[in-house]
């Protein structure tokens, strides 16, 4: 499994690459940890792609911005328009 790290050092499970062979471990951790997706990272072997490496590849810190609401979406649009 490979998981990226955001500029705030938090792991980003939605942008991770998962191997089929860890399905059982993930399911077991999700059952115990009330579906907290990051709960299994410490129980499986994974490569963390650290933020400096991601930034060197040319990605903006905004790549992992969370958009859960229409207001979040609008804010992200303003940020992107500003950066362009």
Buried (B, 14 or more C-beta within 10 A) or exposed (E): BEBBBBBEEEBBBEBBEBEEEBEEBBEEBBEEEEEEBBBBBEBBEBEBBEBEEBEEEEBEEEEBBEEEEEEEEEEBEEEEEEEE
